[in-house]
Amino acid sequence: MSAAGAGAGVEAGFSSEELLSLRFPLHRACRDGDLATLCSLLQQTPHAHLASEDSFYGWTPVHWAAHFGKLECLVQLVRAGATLNVSTTRYAQTPAHIAAFGGHPQCLVWLIQAGMASA
């Protein structure tokens, strides 16, 4: 089951894909690796939305990019001010946990190196 599919029934009247697109466009862009949309959204989105958790897993856009192995999305999110060491409120997962779980060592290594550089 995909990450988006797990949210079916989260909000009545919307499919999980519709909900992701309507309520969590940053998350969707990170899932899809849609850099053009992500960069456009980052220019018009308040900084606080970079840390918003979705209603599926409680993941931020950084978590979505890490899970789906979208390294360039991670880079763009950090340039926009996203925090790398954020834990989800639901399961206390960091983006590094999610990258490892998703099987994306390139994202995991980058997250560790970027986290050390900002410490």
C-alpha positions as protocol buffer text, in pm:
chain_id: "A"
residue {
  index: 1
  type: MET
  ca { x: 0 y: 0 z: 0 }
}
residue {
  index: 2
  type: SER
  ca { x: 134 y: 343 z: -86 }
}
residue {
  index: 3
  type: ALA
  ca { x: 174 y: 616 z: 173 }
}
residue {
  index: 4
  type: ALA
  ca { x: -109 y: 811 z: 16 }
}
residue {
  index: 5
  type: GLY
  ca { x: -337 y: 508 z: -1 }
}
residue {
  index: 6
  type: ALA
  ca { x: -316 y: 454 z: 373 }
}
residue {
  index: 7
  type: GLY
  ca { x: -509 y: 774 z: 432 }
}
residue {
  index: 8
  type: ALA
  ca { x: -832 y: 653 z: 269 }
}
residue {
  index: 9
  type: GLY
  ca { x: -1126 y: 763 z: 476 }
}
residue {
  index: 10
  type: VAL
  ca { x: -923 y: 1018 z: 671 }
}
residue {
  index: 11
  type: GLU
  ca { x: -1164 y: 1294 z: 573 }
}
residue {
  index: 12
  type: ALA
  ca { x: -1512 y: 1214 z: 449 }
}
residue {
  index: 13
  type: GLY
  ca { x: -1589 y: 1298 z: 90 }
}
residue {
  index: 14
  type: PHE
  ca { x: -1231 y: 1300 z: -38 }
}
residue {
  index: 15
  type: SER
  ca { x: -1014 y: 1024 z: -176 }
}
residue {
  index: 16
  type: SER
  ca { x: -667 y: 1010 z: -26 }
}
residue {
  index: 17
  type: GLU
  ca { x: -521 y: 1143 z: -353 }
}
residue {
  index: 18
  type: GLU
  ca { x: -763 y: 1438 z: -357 }
}
residue {
  index: 19
  type: LEU
  ca { x: -688 y: 1513 z: 6 }
}
residue {
  index: 20
  type: LEU
  ca { x: -315 y: 1502 z: -57 }
}
residue {
  index: 21
  type: SER
  ca { x: -344 y: 1738 z: -355 }
}
residue {
  index: 22
  type: LEU
  ca { x: -588 y: 1981 z: -192 }
}
residue {
  index: 23
  type: ARG
  ca { x: -468 y: 1998 z: 168 }
}
residue {
  index: 24
  type: PHE
  ca { x: -105 y: 1892 z: 142 }
}
residue {
  index: 25
  type: PRO
  ca { x: 36 y: 2012 z: -193 }
}
residue {
  index: 26
  type: LEU
  ca { x: 393 y: 2039 z: -60 }
}
residue {
  index: 27
  type: HIS
  ca { x: 373 y: 1679 z: 58 }
}
residue {
  index: 28
  type: ARG
  ca { x: 236 y: 1564 z: -279 }
}
residue {
  index: 29
  type: ALA
  ca { x: 508 y: 1746 z: -471 }
}
residue {
  index: 30
  type: CYS
  ca { x: 772 y: 1579 z: -252 }
}
residue {
  index: 31
  type: ARG
  ca { x: 614 y: 1236 z: -298 }
}
residue {
  index: 32
  type: ASP
  ca { x: 610 y: 1278 z: -675 }
}
residue {
  index: 33
  type: GLY
  ca { x: 950 y: 1448 z: -702 }
}
residue {
  index: 34
  type: ASP
  ca { x: 776 y: 1735 z: -880 }
}
residue {
  index: 35
  type: LEU
  ca { x: 1049 y: 1998 z: -845 }
}
residue {
  index: 36
  type: ALA
  ca { x: 877 y: 2263 z: -1056 }
}
residue {
  index: 37
  type: THR
  ca { x: 565 y: 2252 z: -841 }
}
residue {
  index: 38
  type: LEU
  ca { x: 766 y: 2225 z: -520 }
}
residue {
  index: 39
  type: CYS
  ca { x: 978 y: 2530 z: -603 }
}
residue {
  index: 40
  type: SER
  ca { x: 669 y: 2729 z: -701 }
}
residue {
  index: 41
  type: LEU
  ca { x: 493 y: 2632 z: -377 }
}
residue {
  index: 42
  type: LEU
  ca { x: 800 y: 2714 z: -169 }
}
residue {
  index: 43
  type: GLN
  ca { x: 802 y: 3069 z: -308 }
}
residue {
  index: 44
  type: GLN
  ca { x: 441 y: 3128 z: -202 }
}
residue {
  index: 45
  type: THR
  ca { x: 408 y: 2912 z: 111 }
}
residue {
  index: 46
  type: PRO
  ca { x: 460 y: 3048 z: 463 }
}
residue {
  index: 47
  type: HIS
  ca { x: 762 y: 2900 z: 640 }
}
residue {
  index: 48
  type: ALA
  ca { x: 536 y: 2736 z: 901 }
}
residue {
  index: 49
  type: HIS
  ca { x: 388 y: 2505 z: 636 }
}
residue {
  index: 50
  type: LEU
  ca { x: 727 y: 2338 z: 592 }
}
residue {
  index: 51
  type: ALA
  ca { x: 666 y: 2167 z: 926 }
}
residue {
  index: 52
  type: SER
  ca { x: 299 y: 2082 z: 874 }
}
residue {
  index: 53
  type: GLU
  ca { x: 211 y: 1719 z: 937 }
}
residue {
  index: 54
  type: ASP
  ca { x: -26 y: 1539 z: 703 }
}
residue {
  index: 55
  type: SER
  ca { x: -336 y: 1354 z: 826 }
}
residue {
  index: 56
  type: PHE
  ca { x: -212 y: 1020 z: 692 }
}
residue {
  index: 57
  type: TYR
  ca { x: 104 y: 948 z: 893 }
}
residue {
  index: 58
  type: GLY
  ca { x: 179 y: 1280 z: 1056 }
}
residue {
  index: 59
  type: TRP
  ca { x: 469 y: 1334 z: 815 }
}
residue {
  index: 60
  type: THR
  ca { x: 612 y: 1670 z: 709 }
}
residue {
  index: 61
  type: PRO
  ca { x: 715 y: 1738 z: 347 }
}
residue {
  index: 62
  type: VAL
  ca { x: 1072 y: 1641 z: 445 }
}
residue {
  index: 63
  type: HIS
  ca { x: 946 y: 1300 z: 561 }
}
residue {
  index: 64
  type: TRP
  ca { x: 762 y: 1246 z: 230 }
}
residue {
  index: 65
  type: ALA
  ca { x: 1071 y: 1337 z: 25 }
}
residue {
  index: 66
  type: ALA
  ca { x: 1287 y: 1106 z: 238 }
}
residue {
  index: 67
  type: HIS
  ca { x: 1044 y: 813 z: 214 }
}
residue {
  index: 68
  type: PHE
  ca { x: 1019 y: 833 z: -164 }
}
residue {
  index: 69
  type: GLY
  ca { x: 1391 y: 897 z: -221 }
}
residue {
  index: 70
  type: LYS
  ca { x: 1353 y: 1247 z: -363 }
}
residue {
  index: 71
  type: LEU
  ca { x: 1692 y: 1390 z: -272 }
}
residue {
  index: 72
  type: GLU
  ca { x: 1657 y: 1708 z: -478 }
}
residue {
  index: 73
  type: CYS
  ca { x: 1328 y: 1780 z: -299 }
}
residue {
  index: 74
  type: LEU
  ca { x: 1511 y: 1747 z: 33 }
}
residue {
  index: 75
  type: VAL
  ca { x: 1772 y: 1995 z: -86 }
}
residue {
  index: 76
  type: GLN
  ca { x: 1507 y: 2246 z: -194 }
}
residue {
  index: 77
  type: LEU
  ca { x: 1315 y: 2209 z: 133 }
}
residue {
  index: 78
  type: VAL
  ca { x: 1629 y: 2276 z: 338 }
}
residue {
  index: 79
  type: ARG
  ca { x: 1713 y: 2579 z: 124 }
}
residue {
  index: 80
  type: ALA
  ca { x: 1363 y: 2707 z: 202 }
}
residue {
  index: 81
  type: GLY
  ca { x: 1422 y: 2662 z: 576 }
}
residue {
  index: 82
  type: ALA
  ca { x: 1280 y: 2318 z: 655 }
}
residue {
  index: 83
  type: THR
  ca { x: 1412 y: 2144 z: 964 }
}
residue {
  index: 84
  type: LEU
  ca { x: 1576 y: 1805 z: 914 }
}
residue {
  index: 85
  type: ASN
  ca { x: 1573 y: 1674 z: 1269 }
}
residue {
  index: 86
  type: VAL
  ca { x: 1199 y: 1703 z: 1324 }
}
residue {
  index: 87
  type: SER
  ca { x: 1020 y: 1404 z: 1478 }
}
residue {
  index: 88
  type: THR
  ca { x: 660 y: 1332 z: 1393 }
}
residue {
  index: 89
  type: THR
  ca { x: 414 y: 1379 z: 1677 }
}
residue {
  index: 90
  type: ARG
  ca { x: 236 y: 1055 z: 1589 }
}
residue {
  index: 91
  type: TYR
  ca { x: 522 y: 803 z: 1577 }
}
residue {
  index: 92
  type: ALA
  ca { x: 831 y: 1008 z: 1673 }
}
residue {
  index: 93
  type: GLN
  ca { x: 996 y: 932 z: 1337 }
}
residue {
  index: 94
  type: THR
  ca { x: 1267 y: 1155 z: 1194 }
}
residue {
  index: 95
  type: PRO
  ca { x: 1326 y: 1197 z: 820 }
}
residue {
  index: 96
  type: ALA
  ca { x: 1637 y: 978 z: 863 }
}
residue {
  index: 97
  type: HIS
  ca { x: 1419 y: 697 z: 1003 }
}
residue {
  index: 98
  type: ILE
  ca { x: 1182 y: 736 z: 710 }
}
residue {
  index: 99
  type: ALA
  ca { x: 1464 y: 735 z: 450 }
}
residue {
  index: 100
  type: ALA
  ca { x: 1604 y: 415 z: 601 }
}
residue {
  index: 101
  type: PHE
  ca { x: 1259 y: 255 z: 617 }
}
residue {
  index: 102
  type: GLY
  ca { x: 1191 y: 355 z: 255 }
}
residue {
  index: 103
  type: GLY
  ca { x: 1522 y: 203 z: 140 }
}
residue {
  index: 104
  type: HIS
  ca { x: 1687 y: 524 z: 20 }
}
residue {
  index: 105
  type: PRO
  ca { x: 2048 y: 524 z: 144 }
}
residue {
  index: 106
  type: GLN
  ca { x: 2140 y: 831 z: -65 }
}
residue {
  index: 107
  type: CYS
  ca { x: 1876 y: 1033 z: 123 }
}
residue {
  index: 108
  type: LEU
  ca { x: 1978 y: 884 z: 457 }
}
residue {
  index: 109
  type: VAL
  ca { x: 2345 y: 973 z: 408 }
}
residue {
  index: 110
  type: TRP
  ca { x: 2257 y: 1324 z: 288 }
}
residue {
  index: 111
  type: LEU
  ca { x: 2024 y: 1381 z: 585 }
}
residue {
  index: 112
  type: ILE
  ca { x: 2294 y: 1269 z: 829 }
}
residue {
  index: 113
  type: GLN
  ca { x: 2561 y: 1485 z: 664 }
}
residue {
  index: 114
  type: ALA
  ca { x: 2332 y: 1789 z: 636 }
}
residue {
  index: 115
  type: GLY
  ca { x: 2223 y: 1745 z: 998 }
}
residue {
  index: 116
  type: MET
  ca { x: 2582 y: 1735 z: 1115 }
}
residue {
  index: 117
  type: ALA
  ca { x: 2669 y: 2042 z: 909 }
}
residue {
  index: 118
  type: SER
  ca { x: 2388 y: 2242 z: 1069 }
}
residue {
  index: 119
  type: ALA
  ca { x: 2470 y: 2131 z: 1424 }
}
